[in-house]
């Protein structure tokens, strides 16, 4: 029995979303945003021989008409470009839809840049945490706000609450002086209140260090609203298959239909994925997310850093592919864009590449996010569910 590995490169968009004009960064529509295309143009090209060999350059041209220097090899894999229908350019929307379930509602947001949160919500935070106030209450970069408010947080014990243009409520706290378990408990108990407002995630952002040298740890945890219907993970689980999660997948899907999860930085996650390629059971699904494209480089508008991470990922996947078993399916895709050359710091509304190893070279054409789930399900012999159509 064959296996399937679904790997999401968080934010690796290829431009061309037909509804990009309806999504904004710093007041400017996302029309023309192109994560891969603009990184390549800014740096004079990209060298990604493994991804390009699977069809990345061809998918980029299909999605946006761009021919990037260094990309455009004759594909040896199956390749296409996927378009999202959910009304969001966020992590849950993209991942749920890739797993067969478009988001049926509009997400809630905190659009005001300062004094962002209503008083009743802040009172709930204070009551749960047992403190007399909160810090932040604004839109902010996570690394910037702990640098700015970390010392005051340690002095007062008040949690740092902040958000972004995404549907999130984030709480940063020092692992030692505030306590990691206390932070996680706060976020877990607060999450239902935010989910009732259709805020997609409450994110615990622990950090350590001293004034002038604060840094976030790998103990981040997302408390996400549960998917509104069974996803690919549930389909596999209900059929008696093992479902392995790597990275944020467990949090994104609220552990529904997931047997085990491995977390850590991207380099650690690649090691976990490698181990699963060697040891995962016949018929199993491995669902992986590599987030540092987005969190470390996209939001920070670090073009060179984003390119280096793409090259690292390309080389690492190149070492994994030869160890796949006959009959295995590897799907590499993304959940949205985050063009580091674009205005603002938000995700960008883009099509995403769909690259497949294990089914021979073929052009998949334009497809929906849900078609990814349908294709993986078909490969695993799972009962047809959802609205997607298999491209295999």
C-alpha positions as CSV (number, residue, x, y, z in Angstrom):
1,X,0.0,0.0,0.0
2,X,1.4,3.4,-1.0
3,X,1.9,6.4,1.3
4,X,1.4,10.1,0.9
5,X,3.5,13.1,2.1
6,X,1.8,16.5,1.8
7,X,4.3,19.3,2.5
8,X,3.4,22.9,2.8
9,X,6.0,25.6,2.3
10,X,4.3,28.3,4.3
11,X,3.8,31.5,2.2
12,X,5.6,30.4,-1.1
13,X,3.2,32.0,-3.5
14,X,3.6,32.3,-7.3
15,X,1.4,35.4,-8.0
16,X,-1.6,35.6,-10.2
17,X,-4.5,35.2,-7.7
18,X,-7.6,36.4,-9.7
19,X,-9.1,38.1,-6.7
20,X,-5.9,39.8,-5.4
21,X,-7.4,43.3,-5.8
22,X,-9.8,42.4,-2.9
23,X,-7.0,41.9,-0.4
24,X,-4.7,44.6,0.9
25,X,-1.3,45.4,2.4
26,X,-0.9,48.8,4.0
27,X,-3.9,50.1,2.0
28,X,-2.5,48.8,-1.3
29,X,-4.2,45.9,-3.1
30,X,-2.2,42.6,-3.5
31,X,-2.6,42.8,-7.3
32,X,0.8,42.0,-8.7
33,X,2.3,40.4,-5.6
34,X,4.5,37.4,-6.5
35,X,6.6,35.9,-3.8
36,X,8.8,33.6,-6.0
37,X,8.8,35.9,-9.0
38,X,9.8,39.0,-7.1
39,X,12.5,37.2,-5.0
40,X,14.0,35.9,-8.3
41,X,13.8,39.4,-9.9
42,X,15.3,41.1,-6.9
43,X,18.3,38.8,-6.7
44,X,18.9,38.3,-10.4
45,X,17.6,34.7,-10.3
46,X,17.0,31.7,-8.1
47,X,18.8,28.3,-8.1
48,X,16.3,25.7,-6.9
49,X,17.1,22.6,-9.0
50,X,15.0,20.1,-7.1
51,X,11.8,22.2,-6.9
52,X,12.3,23.5,-10.4
53,X,12.8,20.0,-11.7
54,X,9.5,19.1,-10.2
55,X,7.9,22.1,-12.0
56,X,8.2,25.2,-9.9
57,X,9.3,27.4,-12.8
58,X,6.6,26.0,-15.0
59,X,4.0,26.6,-12.3
60,X,5.1,30.2,-11.8
61,X,4.7,30.9,-15.5
62,X,1.3,29.2,-15.5
63,X,0.1,31.2,-12.5
64,X,1.4,34.7,-13.4
65,X,3.1,34.6,-16.8
66,X,6.5,35.3,-15.1
67,X,9.6,33.5,-16.4
68,X,12.2,33.8,-13.6
69,X,15.9,33.6,-14.1
70,X,17.2,30.3,-12.9
71,X,13.8,28.6,-13.1
72,X,12.0,26.9,-16.0
73,X,13.5,23.4,-16.3
74,X,11.6,20.7,-18.2
75,X,9.5,19.2,-15.3
76,X,10.1,15.6,-14.3
77,X,7.1,15.8,-11.9
78,X,3.5,16.7,-12.0
79,X,2.9,20.4,-11.7
80,X,0.2,22.9,-11.5
81,X,-1.0,26.1,-9.9
82,X,-3.8,26.2,-7.2
83,X,-6.2,29.0,-6.5
84,X,-8.0,29.5,-3.2
85,X,-11.7,30.3,-2.8
86,X,-11.8,31.0,1.0
87,X,-12.1,34.7,1.9
88,X,-8.7,34.9,3.6
89,X,-5.0,34.7,3.0
90,X,-4.2,33.2,6.4
91,X,-2.8,29.9,7.7
92,X,-6.0,28.1,8.7
93,X,-7.9,29.1,5.5
94,X,-5.1,27.9,3.3
95,X,-4.4,24.6,5.1
96,X,-8.0,23.7,5.7
97,X,-8.8,24.2,2.0
98,X,-5.7,22.2,1.0
99,X,-7.2,19.5,3.2
100,X,-10.6,19.7,1.4
101,X,-12.6,22.2,3.5
102,X,-13.0,25.8,2.4
103,X,-13.8,28.2,5.1
104,X,-17.6,28.9,5.1
105,X,-17.4,32.2,7.1
106,X,-15.7,35.5,7.2
107,X,-12.9,35.7,9.8
108,X,-13.1,38.3,12.6
109,X,-10.3,40.8,12.8
110,X,-9.0,43.7,15.0
111,X,-8.5,46.4,12.4
112,X,-7.6,49.3,14.7
113,X,-3.8,49.7,14.9
114,X,-3.7,51.0,18.5
115,X,-6.0,50.3,21.4
116,X,-7.0,47.3,19.2
117,X,-9.0,45.2,21.7
118,X,-12.4,45.7,23.3
119,X,-12.4,46.3,27.0
120,X,-14.4,43.1,27.8
121,X,-11.8,40.9,26.0
122,X,-8.9,42.5,27.9
123,X,-10.8,42.1,31.2
124,X,-11.1,38.4,30.4
125,X,-7.4,38.1,29.8
126,X,-6.7,39.8,33.1
127,X,-9.1,37.7,35.0
128,X,-7.7,34.4,33.6
129,X,-4.1,35.5,34.2
130,X,-4.8,37.1,37.6
131,X,-3.1,40.4,36.7
132,X,-4.1,44.0,36.9
133,X,-3.4,45.0,33.3
134,X,-2.0,44.1,29.9
135,X,0.7,45.6,27.7
136,X,0.6,46.2,24.0
137,X,-3.0,46.3,22.9
138,X,-1.9,47.1,19.3
139,X,-0.8,45.8,16.0
140,X,2.9,44.9,16.2
141,X,5.8,42.7,15.0
142,X,6.3,40.0,17.6
143,X,10.1,40.5,17.8
144,X,9.7,44.3,18.0
145,X,7.1,44.2,20.8
146,X,9.1,41.9,23.1
147,X,12.1,44.1,22.6
148,X,10.0,47.2,23.4
149,X,7.9,45.9,26.3
150,X,9.8,42.8,27.6
151,X,11.4,44.6,30.5
152,X,8.1,46.2,31.6
153,X,6.4,42.8,31.2
154,X,9.0,41.2,33.5
155,X,8.6,44.1,36.0
156,X,4.8,44.1,36.1
157,X,3.9,40.5,35.2
158,X,1.4,41.8,32.7
159,X,1.1,39.8,29.5
160,X,1.9,41.4,26.1
161,X,-1.2,41.3,23.9
162,X,-0.9,42.2,20.2
163,X,-2.3,41.3,16.8
164,X,-1.8,41.9,13.1
165,X,-3.9,42.3,10.0
166,X,-4.5,38.5,10.3
167,X,-7.3,36.9,12.3
168,X,-5.1,36.4,15.4
169,X,-4.8,37.3,19.0
170,X,-1.2,36.8,20.3
171,X,0.1,36.8,23.8
172,X,3.8,37.1,24.5
173,X,5.2,36.3,27.9
174,X,8.6,35.4,29.4
175,X,9.1,31.7,30.0
176,X,10.8,32.1,33.3
177,X,9.3,35.2,35.0
178,X,5.7,34.6,33.8
179,X,6.0,30.8,33.2
180,X,5.5,28.8,30.0
181,X,2.8,26.6,31.5
182,X,0.9,29.7,32.7
183,X,1.1,31.3,29.3
184,X,-0.2,28.1,27.6
185,X,-3.0,27.8,30.1
186,X,-4.0,31.4,29.6
187,X,-4.2,31.0,25.8
188,X,-6.0,27.7,26.0
189,X,-8.7,29.1,28.4
190,X,-9.0,32.4,26.4
191,X,-9.3,30.6,23.0
192,X,-13.1,29.8,23.1
193,X,-13.9,33.5,23.7
194,X,-11.9,34.5,20.6
195,X,-13.3,31.6,18.5
196,X,-16.8,32.8,19.3
197,X,-15.8,36.1,17.6
198,X,-14.4,34.0,14.6
199,X,-10.8,35.0,15.4
200,X,-8.9,32.1,13.9
201,X,-6.1,31.6,16.4
202,X,-4.9,32.5,19.8
203,X,-1.1,32.2,19.7
204,X,1.2,31.8,22.7
205,X,4.5,33.5,22.0
206,X,6.9,32.6,24.8
207,X,10.3,34.3,24.9
208,X,13.4,34.3,27.1
209,X,16.4,36.5,27.8
210,X,17.1,39.8,29.4
211,X,16.6,43.5,28.4
212,X,18.4,44.1,25.2
213,X,18.6,40.4,24.4
214,X,15.1,38.9,24.3
215,X,14.3,36.2,21.8
216,X,11.4,34.0,21.1
217,X,11.6,30.2,21.7
218,X,10.3,27.2,19.8
219,X,7.6,26.7,22.4
220,X,5.0,28.7,20.4
221,X,1.6,27.1,20.4
222,X,-1.5,28.0,18.3
223,X,-4.9,27.4,19.7
224,X,-6.9,27.4,16.4
225,X,-10.6,27.3,15.8
226,X,-11.6,23.8,14.8
227,X,-12.3,23.0,11.1
228,X,-16.0,23.2,10.2
229,X,-16.1,19.8,8.6
230,X,-14.0,16.6,8.4
231,X,-10.7,17.2,6.5
232,X,-8.3,15.0,4.7
233,X,-6.8,14.1,8.1
234,X,-10.2,12.8,9.3
235,X,-10.8,11.0,6.0
236,X,-7.6,9.1,6.4
237,X,-8.0,8.5,10.2
238,X,-11.6,7.2,9.7
239,X,-10.2,4.7,7.1
240,X,-7.9,3.3,9.8
241,X,-4.8,5.0,8.4
242,X,-2.0,6.6,10.5
243,X,-1.8,10.4,10.2
244,X,1.5,12.1,11.2
245,X,1.7,15.8,11.6
246,X,4.9,17.8,11.3
247,X,5.2,21.4,12.5
248,X,2.0,23.5,13.1
249,X,-0.3,21.0,11.5
250,X,-1.5,19.7,14.8
251,X,-2.4,23.2,16.0
252,X,-4.0,24.2,12.7
253,X,-6.3,21.2,12.7
254,X,-6.9,21.2,16.5
255,X,-5.4,17.6,16.4
256,X,-8.5,16.3,14.7
257,X,-7.7,13.2,12.8
258,X,-4.0,13.3,13.8
259,X,-2.2,10.5,15.6
260,X,1.1,12.3,16.5
261,X,2.9,15.6,16.0
262,X,6.5,16.7,15.8
263,X,7.4,20.3,16.4
264,X,10.5,22.5,16.3
265,X,12.3,24.8,14.0
266,X,12.3,24.1,10.3
267,X,15.7,22.3,10.4
268,X,14.3,20.0,13.1
269,X,11.1,19.4,11.2
270,X,13.0,18.4,8.1
271,X,14.7,15.7,10.2
272,X,11.3,14.5,11.4
273,X,10.0,14.4,7.8
274,X,13.1,12.4,6.8
275,X,12.5,9.9,9.6
276,X,8.9,9.5,8.5
277,X,10.0,8.8,4.9
278,X,12.1,6.0,6.3
279,X,9.6,4.6,8.8
280,X,6.0,5.7,8.2
281,X,3.5,2.9,7.8
282,X,2.0,1.7,4.5
283,X,-1.1,3.7,3.7
284,X,-0.3,6.5,6.0
285,X,-0.5,10.3,5.5
286,X,2.2,12.7,6.6
287,X,1.2,16.3,6.6
288,X,4.0,18.8,7.2
289,X,4.3,22.6,7.5
290,X,7.5,24.5,7.1
291,X,6.8,28.0,8.5
292,X,10.1,29.9,8.6
293,X,9.7,31.1,5.0
294,X,6.8,33.2,6.4
295,X,7.6,33.9,10.0
296,X,11.4,34.6,9.7
297,X,11.7,36.1,6.2
298,X,8.3,37.0,4.6
299,X,6.9,39.2,7.4
300,X,10.3,40.7,8.0
301,X,10.7,41.5,4.3
302,X,14.1,39.7,4.2
303,X,14.5,38.9,0.5
304,X,17.9,37.4,0.8
305,X,17.0,35.4,3.8
306,X,13.9,34.0,2.1
307,X,16.0,32.9,-0.9
308,X,18.5,31.2,1.4
309,X,15.7,29.3,3.1
310,X,14.3,28.2,-0.2
311,X,17.7,26.9,-1.2
312,X,18.1,25.1,2.1
313,X,14.6,23.5,1.6
314,X,15.4,22.6,-2.0
315,X,18.6,20.8,-1.0
316,X,17.0,19.0,1.9
317,X,14.0,17.8,-0.2
318,X,16.6,16.6,-2.7
319,X,18.1,14.3,-0.1
320,X,14.6,12.9,0.8
321,X,13.2,12.2,-2.6
322,X,15.6,9.3,-3.5
323,X,14.5,7.5,-0.2
324,X,10.8,7.5,-1.0
325,X,9.4,4.0,-1.7
326,X,7.9,2.9,-5.0
327,X,4.3,4.0,-5.1
328,X,4.8,6.9,-2.6
329,X,3.3,10.3,-3.4
330,X,5.1,13.5,-2.4
331,X,3.1,16.8,-2.8
332,X,4.8,20.1,-2.2
333,X,2.6,23.2,-2.1
334,X,1.9,26.4,-0.2
335,X,-1.0,28.0,1.7
336,X,-0.7,31.7,0.6
337,X,1.9,34.2,-0.4
338,X,4.1,36.5,1.6
339,X,6.0,38.6,-1.0
340,X,9.0,40.1,0.9
341,X,9.3,42.8,-1.7
342,X,5.7,44.0,-1.3
343,X,4.4,46.9,0.7
344,X,3.4,46.2,4.3
345,X,4.1,43.1,6.3
346,X,1.0,41.0,5.7
347,X,0.5,37.8,3.7
348,X,-0.2,38.3,0.0
349,X,-3.1,36.8,-2.0
350,X,-1.5,34.5,-4.6
351,X,-1.8,31.3,-6.3
352,X,0.4,28.5,-5.1
353,X,2.5,25.8,-6.7
354,X,1.4,22.2,-6.6
355,X,4.4,19.9,-7.3
356,X,4.1,16.1,-7.2
357,X,6.7,13.4,-7.2
358,X,5.7,9.8,-7.7
359,X,3.1,10.1,-10.5
360,X,5.3,10.9,-13.5
361,X,5.7,14.1,-15.4
362,X,2.4,15.8,-16.4
363,X,0.8,19.3,-16.4
364,X,-2.0,19.5,-13.9
365,X,-3.0,23.0,-15.1
366,X,-5.0,25.4,-12.9
367,X,-6.7,23.7,-10.0
368,X,-8.3,24.5,-6.7
369,X,-6.8,24.1,-3.3
370,X,-9.4,21.4,-2.6
371,X,-8.1,19.4,-5.6
372,X,-4.9,18.8,-3.6
373,X,-6.9,17.0,-0.9
374,X,-8.8,15.0,-3.5
375,X,-5.6,14.0,-5.3
376,X,-4.0,12.8,-2.0
377,X,-7.2,10.9,-1.1
378,X,-7.3,9.2,-4.4
379,X,-3.7,8.1,-4.2
380,X,-4.4,6.6,-0.7
381,X,-7.6,4.9,-1.9
382,X,-9.7,6.9,0.5
383,X,-13.5,7.3,-0.1
384,X,-14.2,10.5,-2.1
385,X,-15.2,13.4,0.1
386,X,-15.4,17.1,-0.2
387,X,-15.7,19.2,-3.3
388,X,-12.3,18.6,-4.9
389,X,-11.4,16.6,-8.0
390,X,-8.4,14.3,-8.2
391,X,-5.8,15.3,-10.7
392,X,-4.1,11.8,-10.6
